[in-house]
Amino acid sequence: MKSMACGRAPSRLGATVFTLLLGACSGNIPESPGSGNGGGMTKPGGGTKPGGGGGGSGGAGTNPGGGGSTDPGGGPPPTMYDPLPGHTPLRRLTRSQYNNTVRDLLGVAGDPAGGFGVDEEDTGFASNDRAPLTDLQLEKYQQAADAIADNAVANLANVMKCAPGAAEADCVDQFIRNFGKRALRRPLTAEEVTKYKTLFTKGRGTGTLASGISLVISAFLQSPYFLYKVELGEPGATGNPIPLGQYEIGTRLAYFLTDSTPDDALLAAADAGKLKTPDGIAAEAQRLLTSPKARDTIISFFQQWLGVDDLLTVEKDPKAYAMFDPTLRSAMRDEVLEFVDQVTRLGDGKLTTLLTSHTTWIRGPIYPLYGLPMQGNAGGSILHKVDLPAGERSGIFTTAGVMAKYGHADQSSPVGRGKLISERLLCVVPPDPPPGVAANIPPPDPNVPTRIRFERHRTQPQCSACHALIDPLGVTFENYDGIGHYRTMDGGKAVDASSMLMGTKGSDGPVKNAIELLAKLANAPEVRDCFARQMFRYAFGRSETDFDKALVTDLTATLGKADRIPDLMLAVATAPGFRTRIPVDLR
């Protein structure tokens, strides 16, 4: 993988010093301390072999556009892996992970990663494991690092935390070692300490203590070991698969269960060798999963799974939905995020509750949208727990935010909502429309219900096969207009949201509306299997392969036992495949 230093030098780092710091721009990430030499890393977007996205789960990846490796000493994988490509992805921090990490390292809040561009997705979740960085992206990283560093050293005493009366040299040495360990997620080598001290001296010589420390912080935030989750393996380890090192396991645990960098306790556990045993890993995973920081992962997973991470930018026709403004969008987003956190982390954690609960947490403009009287200071920023009108809502998929995201600008969308249920709850991905087929949206008609207008496209032979799969699911949501307002009339007629659920074992049959549909799906084994797969994809940044069948089966069984999402997440984190990676095939 190309070193981050191989773009243009950071705006405040001289080219000579920056090259010295990051290894003379060799084009490779060198072997890191605490890492084995059992295989190299993938080159995002490079190489000549198809595939990529291997994730160290005990199986290799299947994503197109992967890359080759740079580390000698590999060879073809054994027959048990064929015909799967043997690539382990080098995953760059997502925007949320970057923001959470700098917040936890330096107390810098906000959205520093806002200008980085859209994260690469793989099977619906951010992966950042294929495309090479452009010069523009490198510049954005440099600008963000400089701004974060300047912000941090404005309170230098809080950043350095030196003992009273300590000599400056001792204080700088302590800061570089401690901050470097937290930033790079493993201890620095003596050589690295020396290089960062050299960089500090350069910054200190042209300004103040703060300017020197700021330069060091900026450099750490531009290191490939910071921007990427580097996984080389346990020192000296060989075999198939290769066990990860202690700090690599800690990094996986942290970003999966908190969407951020390892905390001090997790680094201490790695220092003490506690992540070498399943029990030690389980103890840390349980601690992280029950900590307040787990909210970040809950939000990250569900935003991506539901596809509502861009809810704040959804647009509607003001003539059709005059009340849909930034205030309402913000309240919708807050409801979705609070709902998933309250159910998953603070509630019973059950998938069934997620799909069928009649309780939610709302504020401000959501009250009139739901036809509820305002309560107390409900117009403020505090979310209030409310029970929704009987027979109108059922779980996360009927919240106004999800319905608004999957509604058209001027009407509801049976197709979009059916596709959502098919892909996210049943893991059945409809094929793309045939070439040349125009995806024309029938315009609203005050005299014709949406369901009838959208049913007409199913008469076209080239469309019928796909829409026969998704439309029966989508029409059950016709009680909700384009912004999720509950309705009983549409096009001058009573809403008909009835349909037939097909393709499940034991849950198929007629349904009156989305509430009955979601109740049936909550008990369908296909949904538990799909949700387990979705969690696997989120954790590993890739789709499952044939080699992962046993692991996915175990995860599905775990979810089936108690129906609890936290139990599923713990099972992922403690699975043998979570602490290994696949050797790189150098053919």
Phi and psi in degrees as a GROMACS rama.xvg file:
@    title "Ramachandran Plot"
@    xaxis  label "Phi"
@    yaxis  label "Psi"
@TYPE xy
-66.8225  138.7  LYS-2
-67.7342  146.49  SER-3
-60.9375  -25.0545  MET-4
-70.3827  -9.43367  ALA-5
-81.9241  1.60137  CYS-6
-88.8895  -146.677  GLY-7
-83.9783  152.805  ARG-8
-70.2281  148.857  ALA-9
-56.2623  153.41  PRO-10
-60.5239  -28.8916  SER-11
-106.347  -4.00108  ARG-12
-101.301  125.678  LEU-13
-62.6108  146.253  GLY-14
-59.7419  -38.2802  ALA-15
-64.9725  -46.634  THR-16
-67.6341  -40.4405  VAL-17
-65.0016  -39.286  PHE-18
-63.9214  -41.9645  THR-19
-59.4722  -42.4754  LEU-20
-65.88  -42.0552  LEU-21
-107.474  18.3339  LEU-22
94.0882  35.7757  GLY-23
59.3975  24.5409  ALA-24
52.3039  52.2868  CYS-25
-73.6374  -11.9945  SER-26
91.4597  -6.08365  GLY-27
-127.17  151.132  ASN-28
-80.2354  117.806  ILE-29
-69.5354  162.507  PRO-30
-59.8336  129.682  GLU-31
-92.0972  158.23  SER-32
-59.1984  141.912  PRO-33
78.3647  12.5901  GLY-34
-119.068  146.641  SER-35
-85.6434  178.609  GLY-36
-113.289  29.4394  ASN-37
-81.0834  12.8749  GLY-38
157.103  154.243  GLY-39
-91.7187  -171.102  GLY-40
-106.323  159.093  MET-41
-74.1214  152.069  THR-42
-96.5521  111.769  LYS-43
-55.5292  124.034  PRO-44
75.7543  -0.296214  GLY-45
-105.473  -160.096  GLY-46
75.7529  176.55  GLY-47
-123.062  -10.1519  THR-48
-87.2349  145.881  LYS-49
-71.3088  162.18  PRO-50
97.7396  -168.042  GLY-51
142.363  -173.112  GLY-52
65.9543  31.9624  GLY-53
-64.7994  -60.4102  GLY-54
159.28  5.37683  GLY-55
68.9975  25.2526  GLY-56
-89.2928  4.04765  SER-57
102.345  2.76699  GLY-58
-146.046  162.284  GLY-59
-95.698  170.171  ALA-60
-87.802  170.426  GLY-61
-128.157  5.43028  THR-62
-74.3147  140.002  ASN-63
-72.0576  156.384  PRO-64
80.3096  27.0006  GLY-65
-78.7468  -151.746  GLY-66
-153.634  176.879  GLY-67
-86.8947  -176.082  GLY-68
-116.253  171.364  SER-69
-121.827  -5.80488  THR-70
-94.8578  128.901  ASP-71
-72.0623  162.691  PRO-72
91.4034  60.7014  GLY-73
-133.076  -104.054  GLY-74
112.135  168.555  GLY-75
-60.4581  143.11  PRO-76
-69.4779  159.524  PRO-77
-67.6442  168.089  PRO-78
-55.8691  -33.2017  THR-79
-60.5949  -19.7514  MET-80
-96.0852  -17.2456  TYR-81
-69.4633  144.77  ASP-82
-94.7329  25.228  PRO-83
-74.6534  138.231  LEU-84
-67.8992  144.452  PRO-85
-98.6599  57.0466  GLY-86
-109.363  137.485  HIS-87
-106.522  126.25  THR-88
-75.8453  145.157  PRO-89
-99.777  101.942  LEU-90
-95.0739  125.288  ARG-91
-82.924  148.595  ARG-92
-56.6768  137.407  LEU-93
-74.484  170.638  THR-94
-62.5337  -42.2663  ARG-95
-66.7941  -38.1351  SER-96
-65.392  -40.1951  GLN-97
-61.9196  -49.3264  TYR-98
-60.3145  -46.0367  ASN-99
-65.1558  -35.8629  ASN-100
-67.5311  -47.9235  THR-101
-68.9828  -29.1132  VAL-102
-62.9892  -46.1012  ARG-103
-75.9009  -27.7239  ASP-104
-78.48  -41.6078  LEU-105
-129.125  -1.98864  LEU-106
73.9788  17.2689  GLY-107
-89.993  112.517  VAL-108
-94.5236  -173.461  ALA-109
96.6932  -150.725  GLY-110
-130.28  66.2745  ASP-111
-59.3007  -26.3861  PRO-112
-89.3189  6.60763  ALA-113
-59.3317  -27.2366  GLY-114
-95.2426  8.1726  GLY-115
-78.4335  -11.8564  PHE-116
92.609  174.79  GLY-117
-74.8756  138.397  VAL-118
-66.7335  145.775  ASP-119
-66.9947  139.722  GLU-120
-110.908  149.741  GLU-121
-140.332  118.263  ASP-122
52.486  36.3578  THR-123
94.9447  -4.51154  GLY-124
-127.488  148.629  PHE-125
-63.6271  133.17  ALA-126
-127.741  -42.3664  SER-127
50.2423  51.116  ASN-128
-123.015  9.17225  ASP-129
-130.62  -54.2862  ARG-130
-70.8765  135.065  ALA-131
-70.6065  152.575  PRO-132
-74.147  138.125  LEU-133
-89.5527  168.055  THR-134
-59.8653  -38.2005  ASP-135
-64.5279  -41.5296  LEU-136
-64.7221  -40.7246  GLN-137
-60.2998  -41.0891  LEU-138
-63.9183  -38.7087  GLU-139
-64.0471  -40.7524  LYS-140
-62.0712  -41.8142  TYR-141
-64.1682  -45.7521  GLN-142
-63.045  -42.5695  GLN-143
-64.5116  -42.7558  ALA-144
-62.2576  -42.7858  ALA-145
-62.6715  -45.4482  ASP-146
-65.3204  -41.6013  ALA-147
-64.0207  -43.5357  ILE-148
-63.1001  -44.4319  ALA-149
-61.8207  -41.3679  ASP-150
-62.6499  -42.7258  ASN-151
-66.5921  -43.8928  ALA-152
-77.637  -3.01342  VAL-153
-62.6468  -24.3294  ALA-154
-121.27  69.8668  ASN-155
-61.6783  -39.2615  LEU-156
-62.2026  -35.5454  ALA-157
-72.8907  -31.2498  ASN-158
-76.4223  -43.1068  VAL-159
-86.0788  -37.0324  MET-160
52.4051  51.0805  LYS-161
-82.3809  152.805  CYS-162
-67.8418  144.842  ALA-163
-55.497  131.154  PRO-164
80.7684  3.14776  GLY-165
-68.4403  143.691  ALA-166
-66.1304  148.065  ALA-167
-58.8564  -42.3808  GLU-168
-61.6185  -41.4754  ALA-169
-67.0081  -39.1493  ASP-170
-65.1851  -42.2158  CYS-171
-65.689  -42.8122  VAL-172
-59.8426  -45.2111  ASP-173
-63.2993  -42.8473  GLN-174
-63.5263  -46.3029  PHE-175
-60.7769  -42.8113  ILE-176
-68.2392  -46.7498  ARG-177
-72.0888  -49.3144  ASN-178
-67.7  -39.4231  PHE-179
-60.1752  -40.1968  GLY-180
-63.9687  -40.7278  LYS-181
-72.5628  -38.1709  ARG-182
-72.8908  -42.6364  ALA-183
-92.4609  -4.49456  LEU-184
66.4103  29.1759  ARG-185
-172.723  159.523  ARG-186
-63.34  148.606  PRO-187
-79.6757  152.159  LEU-188
-79.771  164.182  THR-189
-59.9856  -37.5157  ALA-190
-64.1  -41.4867  GLU-191
-65.7466  -41.4317  GLU-192
-57.4076  -44.8678  VAL-193
-61.9324  -42.6152  THR-194
-65.2125  -40.5857  LYS-195
-71.7109  -31.173  TYR-196
-66.0861  -39.3335  LYS-197
-61.5978  -40.3031  THR-198
-65.9212  -41.4707  LEU-199
-59.6798  -43.5549  PHE-200
-59.6402  -39.6761  THR-201
-63.0672  -45.6875  LYS-202
-68.3896  -37.4899  GLY-203
-69.3317  -32.6454  ARG-204
-70.5438  -19.5342  GLY-205
-107.337  7.70475  THR-206
-166.102  -122.095  GLY-207
-122.813  179.389  THR-208
-56.641  -42.3384  LEU-209
-62.7233  -39.8746  ALA-210
-67.3325  -34.3216  SER-211
-68.3781  -45.104  GLY-212
-66.5945  -37.677  ILE-213
-60.8991  -40.9543  SER-214
-64.7687  -38.9824  LEU-215
-65.0886  -46.1414  VAL-216
-60.0342  -45.9927  ILE-217
-58.878  -40.8176  SER-218
-66.2789  -42.5088  ALA-219
-58.5302  -41.8954  PHE-220
-72.8367  -8.73088  LEU-221
-108.884  1.82497  GLN-222
-68.8625  140.8  SER-223
-61.4005  -25.7969  PRO-224
-73.6124  -17.8722  TYR-225
-87.956  -46.3962  PHE-226
-74.7521  -23.8772  LEU-227
-117.985  149.235  TYR-228
-90.6224  89.985  LYS-229
-77.8508  129.346  VAL-230
-131.393  104.188  GLU-231
-105.377  -26.0415  LEU-232
113.427  166.888  GLY-233
-61.403  138.811  GLU-234
-53.0443  126.258  PRO-235
78.0444  0.655441  GLY-236
-74.87  143.769  ALA-237
-135.195  177.359  THR-238
104.015  -179.76  GLY-239
-128.811  115.94  ASN-240
-83.1622  175.275  PRO-241
-94.4992  128.285  ILE-242
-68.436  140.438  PRO-243
-76.0639  156.834  LEU-244
-72.9438  166.06  GLY-245
-57.2727  -45.7873  GLN-246
-74.609  -27.8138  TYR-247
-69.3267  -40.0792  GLU-248
-63.9608  -43.2163  ILE-249
-59.7401  -39.763  GLY-250
-65.5762  -43.4967  THR-251
-59.8285  -47.0209  ARG-252
-58.7715  -47.0717  LEU-253
-62.8349  -49.1348  ALA-254
-73.124  -27.6083  TYR-255
-74.279  -43.3047  PHE-256
-98.5634  -13.9791  LEU-257
-132.566  -3.37257  THR-258
57.671  30.4476  ASP-259
-152.792  -178.411  SER-260
-70.9518  156.544  THR-261
-57.1992  137.741  PRO-262
-82.7435  177.279  ASP-263
-61.1732  -38.2798  ASP-264
-65.1498  -37.8966  ALA-265
-70.7765  -39.4647  LEU-266
-64.0562  -37.5891  LEU-267
-65.201  -38.1744  ALA-268
-63.5468  -39.1993  ALA-269
-66.566  -40.1868  ALA-270
-56.5221  -41.3864  ASP-271
-84.9245  0.930964  ALA-272
75.3623  17.7059  GLY-273
-75.8974  -13.5732  LYS-274
-91.667  13.0473  LEU-275
-84.4082  -17.6339  LYS-276
-115.075  149.829  THR-277
-57.2994  -38.3912  PRO-278
-65.8782  -39.6615  ASP-279
-65.8971  -40.8955  GLY-280
-66.0266  -41.9578  ILE-281
-62.0271  -39.7177  ALA-282
-63.6065  -43.8831  ALA-283
-70.061  -39.0967  GLU-284
-62.1125  -42.9265  ALA-285
-64.2066  -40.2236  GLN-286
-62.731  -46.1589  ARG-287
-66.3843  -40.1215  LEU-288
-67.0125  -28.0264  LEU-289
-98.6575  5.4906  THR-290
-86.9098  158.236  SER-291
-57.4564  -30.0105  PRO-292
-67.9031  -15.4917  LYS-293
-63.0463  -19.5784  ALA-294
-56.9641  -37.4737  ARG-295
-61.7384  -40.7945  ASP-296
-71.417  -41.1845  THR-297
-56.7616  -47.1531  ILE-298
-64.0737  -44.9126  ILE-299
-61.0723  -47.9282  SER-300
-61.5108  -50.5572  PHE-301
-72.2403  -33.2593  PHE-302
-60.0268  -42.5753  GLN-303
-75.5924  -40.7958  GLN-304
-62.7297  -42.6749  TRP-305
-82.2411  -14.5145  LEU-306
70.8099  31.7596  GLY-307
-111.665  17.6554  VAL-308
-68.1514  -13.6186  ASP-309
-109.921  22.3374  ASP-310
-58.1595  -33.0734  LEU-311
-67.8331  -14.4136  LEU-312
-110.762  5.03237  THR-313
-64.6689  135.155  VAL-314
-112.948  146.318  GLU-315
-131.463  157.912  LYS-316
-70.6204  116.965  ASP-317
-62.6233  -23.464  PRO-318
-70.8232  -32.2395  LYS-319
-85.9842  -37.3933  ALA-320
-135.528  81.4175  TYR-321
-64.8792  -28.6586  ALA-322
-82.8986  -6.21482  MET-323
-82.5058  97.3386  PHE-324
-132.336  178.047  ASP-325
-56.5496  -33.1013  PRO-326
-64.9374  -43.6093  THR-327
-68.1248  -43.2183  LEU-328
-56.8428  -44.1403  ARG-329
-63.049  -41.8105  SER-330
-66.4944  -36.5982  ALA-331
-62.9756  -45.8907  MET-332
-61.2141  -44.5358  ARG-333
-61.408  -38.6383  ASP-334
-63.2823  -47.6585  GLU-335
-58.9028  -47.1167  VAL-336
-67.5591  -40.3208  LEU-337
-68.5551  -38.7433  GLU-338
-58.5144  -51.8121  PHE-339
-66.4859  -34.5239  VAL-340
-71.0021  -43.0196  ASP-341
-63.6391  -39.4486  GLN-342
-76.0798  -47.1687  VAL-343
-78.9144  -48.6693  THR-344
-96.1738  -39.5319  ARG-345
-102.417  -13.679  LEU-346
-105.224  -148.678  GLY-347
-78.2319  -9.94112  ASP-348
73.1601  10.8115  GLY-349
-86.2351  140.223  LYS-350
-62.5038  -37.4522  LEU-351
-59.6437  -43.2804  THR-352
-63.3082  -40.0314  THR-353
-58.6205  -35.2766  LEU-354
-92.9656  -16.6429  LEU-355
-130.701  -1.84339  THR-356
-63.1498  141.894  SER-357
-101.927  11.3084  HIS-358
-109.955  144.35  THR-359
-149.348  -179.325  THR-360
-129.156  117.85  TRP-361
-136.905  169.191  ILE-362
-151.499  164.974  ARG-363
47.9089  -124.9  GLY-364
-67.8021  -7.90952  PRO-365
-69.4506  -30.2259  ILE-366
-56.1125  -57.3074  TYR-367
-65.3697  -31.3808  PRO-368
-61.8604  -36.8274  LEU-369
-89.2163  1.04866  TYR-370
70.6149  30.8215  GLY-371
-110.046  147.015  LEU-372
-73.0593  141.397  PRO-373
-61.7191  143.114  MET-374
-117.39  128.021  GLN-375
49.8614  -124.694  GLY-376
-94.6205  38.4082  ASN-377
-61.7264  -14.7821  ALA-378
-79.2367  -7.0558  GLY-379
-86.5555  -153.716  GLY-380
-94.9938  -6.06816  SER-381
-81.2384  133.108  ILE-382
-86.9379  137.002  LEU-383
-114.322  140.384  HIS-384
-76.6359  129.29  LYS-385
-137.033  153.202  VAL-386
-98.2663  128.635  ASP-387
-83.4596  154.95  LEU-388
-53.688  135.585  PRO-389
-59.0682  135.278  ALA-390
82.593  4.45197  GLY-391
-108.772  -33.6434  GLU-392
-134.976  154.797  ARG-393
-154.344  95.6919  SER-394
76.3309  -171.025  GLY-395
-65.151  -31.4952  ILE-396
-73.9507  -14.1861  PHE-397
-105.041  8.33176  THR-398
-65.8887  153.033  THR-399
-60.8451  -36.9335  ALA-400
-62.9572  -45.2809  GLY-401
-67.0777  -42.1195  VAL-402
-64.3215  -38.3692  MET-403
-66.7479  -41.114  ALA-404
-61.7174  -38.2566  LYS-405
-104.734  38.1719  TYR-406
-122.833  155.495  GLY-407
-74.8333  172.158  HIS-408
-65.0196  -27.2167  ALA-409
-129.813  10.4948  ASP-410
-169.396  173.835  GLN-411
-72.8238  176.148  SER-412
-142.132  89.6912  SER-413
-57.9315  -35.282  PRO-414
-69.4335  -49.6531  VAL-415
-61.6639  -39.9967  GLY-416
-73.7235  -35.2748  ARG-417
-66.8843  -39.1858  GLY-418
-63.7308  -38.7245  LYS-419
-58.2929  -50.1949  LEU-420
-65.3441  -42.3291  ILE-421
-61.0621  -46.5619  SER-422
-78.3123  -43.1353  GLU-423
-89.1572  -28.5079  ARG-424
-105.811  -24.3156  LEU-425
-115.91  -7.81566  LEU-426
56.9436  32.8853  CYS-427
-108.537  109.481  VAL-428
-97.2867  113.498  VAL-429
-64.9581  149.287  PRO-430
-70.2131  159.096  PRO-431
-66.5127  154.377  ASP-432
-58.728  147.558  PRO-433
-59.9338  151.4  PRO-434
-56.7953  137.105  PRO-435
88.5565  -6.99189  GLY-436
-84.1177  121.382  VAL-437
-81.0582  125.14  ALA-438
-89.3947  65.463  ALA-439
-77.9061  132.389  ASN-440
-90.3672  122.185  ILE-441
-63.1289  131.095  PRO-442
-67.3382  153.193  PRO-443
-59.7026  145.08  PRO-444
-137.162  117.358  ASP-445
-62.0678  -12.9704  PRO-446
-109.377  -0.193127  ASN-447
-130.848  122.99  VAL-448
-60.3532  149.872  PRO-449
-55.1382  -42.086  THR-450
-57.4312  -44.2667  ARG-451
-66.7334  -43.236  ILE-452
-63.2975  -37.9572  ARG-453
-80.3214  -20.9828  PHE-454
-70.0104  -23.0415  GLU-455
-63.8693  -30.7824  ARG-456
-70.8225  -15.8396  HIS-457
-75.8909  -10.1366  ARG-458
-78.1213  -13.3265  THR-459
-79.4012  124.084  GLN-460
-55.3472  -38.5427  PRO-461
-73.1613  -12.2402  GLN-462
-106.666  -24.3189  CYS-463
-62.9183  -40.2338  SER-464
-61.2318  -44.9556  ALA-465
-70.8021  -45.9555  CYS-466
-72.9221  -21.369  HIS-467
-65.6608  -22.397  ALA-468
-83.1967  -46.3373  LEU-469
-96.2096  -31.4665  ILE-470
-63.231  -41.2434  ASP-471
-59.3423  -28.4119  PRO-472
-76.9595  -41.3713  LEU-473
-70.9066  -34.5542  GLY-474
-67.6881  -18.7924  VAL-475
-67.0992  -14.5581  THR-476
-97.6154  15.7005  PHE-477
-71.1171  -7.29489  GLU-478
-74.5049  -4.78802  ASN-479
-118.117  125.52  TYR-480
-76.2052  -166.262  ASP-481
-65.9957  -15.2153  GLY-482
-118.634  14.459  ILE-483
87.0984  8.73101  GLY-484
-72.5171  134.083  HIS-485
-74.2336  135.432  TYR-486
-137.442  152.438  ARG-487
-112.922  -13.1002  THR-488
-124.319  143.838  MET-489
-153.625  129.944  ASP-490
61.5028  31.9109  GLY-491
77.5081  7.50923  GLY-492
-133.027  159.762  LYS-493
-63.7229  137.08  ALA-494
-63.2098  131.583  VAL-495
-109.751  102.792  ASP-496
-107.355  15.571  ALA-497
-76.8324  154.048  SER-498
-165.72  -168.325  SER-499
-132.075  123.562  MET-500
-84.3326  128.918  LEU-501
-134.103  153.126  MET-502
96.5349  7.81344  GLY-503
-114.327  162.954  THR-504
-98.1147  104.88  LYS-505
94.5498  -9.85596  GLY-506
-113.567  -5.84061  SER-507
-62.2238  150.654  ASP-508
147.433  179.447  GLY-509
-71.19  147.375  PRO-510
-134.551  145.804  VAL-511
-81.6204  -31.3575  LYS-512
-168.079  -172.132  ASN-513
-64.0157  -32.4208  ALA-514
-63.2287  -44.7012  ILE-515
-69.5598  -37.1939  GLU-516
-59.649  -48.8476  LEU-517
-68.057  -32.056  LEU-518
-64.6019  -40.4358  ALA-519
-68.7088  -43.2052  LYS-520
-65.619  -32.1512  LEU-521
-61.0592  -23.7793  ALA-522
-106.278  4.8003  ASN-523
-83.9928  130.275  ALA-524
-61.6814  -29.0233  PRO-525
-63.1157  -34.0065  GLU-526
-71.5021  -41.0381  VAL-527
-63.1739  -41.6491  ARG-528
-63.5343  -43.7748  ASP-529
-65.2858  -43.3632  CYS-530
-64.5887  -37.4565  PHE-531
-62.5915  -39.8631  ALA-532
-65.1647  -39.6299  ARG-533
-63.0192  -40.2281  GLN-534
-67.869  -37.5499  MET-535
-58.7127  -47.69  PHE-536
-63.2184  -39.3987  ARG-537
-65.1667  -44.4088  TYR-538
-68.3157  -39.1296  ALA-539
-101.187  -8.94788  PHE-540
70.3432  26.5112  GLY-541
-161.194  169.288  ARG-542
-82.3969  159.361  SER-543
-74.9781  155.166  GLU-544
-123.159  177.161  THR-545
-58.0185  -32.9115  ASP-546
-68.0571  -18.0065  PHE-547
-95.3001  4.87097  ASP-548
-56.0389  -44.2146  LYS-549
-63.7585  -41.3046  ALA-550
-65.1519  -45.2873  LEU-551
-64.3674  -37.7801  VAL-552
-61.1748  -43.0866  THR-553
-63.7145  -40.9837  ASP-554
-65.4876  -41.2374  LEU-555
-62.8929  -40.9385  THR-556
-64.2169  -39.3274  ALA-557
-61.4349  -45.0286  THR-558
-66.4042  -34.2295  LEU-559
-70.401  -25.6222  GLY-560
-68.2012  -53.3422  LYS-561
-120.728  -1.72193  ALA-562
63.8773  22.9494  ASP-563
-105.329  126.685  ARG-564
-66.0743  -41.4685  ILE-565
-59.3581  -35.5211  PRO-566
-63.6235  -39.0414  ASP-567
-63.5869  -44.3783  LEU-568
-64.0302  -39.8081  MET-569
-65.2409  -37.983  LEU-570
-64.1945  -38.6994  ALA-571
-62.6754  -48.4102  VAL-572
-65.5705  -27.0451  ALA-573
-103.898  3.34512  THR-574
-67.6465  144.16  ALA-575
-54.2625  -37.1188  PRO-576
-67.415  -18.6638  GLY-577
-73.5265  -18.202  PHE-578
-112.56  23.5507  ARG-579
-137.706  168.698  THR-580
-142.879  163.952  ARG-581
-89.8043  138.739  ILE-582
-60.9415  156.329  PRO-583
-86.2322  133.397  VAL-584
-88.1166  116.991  ASP-585
-92.26  6.62346  LEU-586
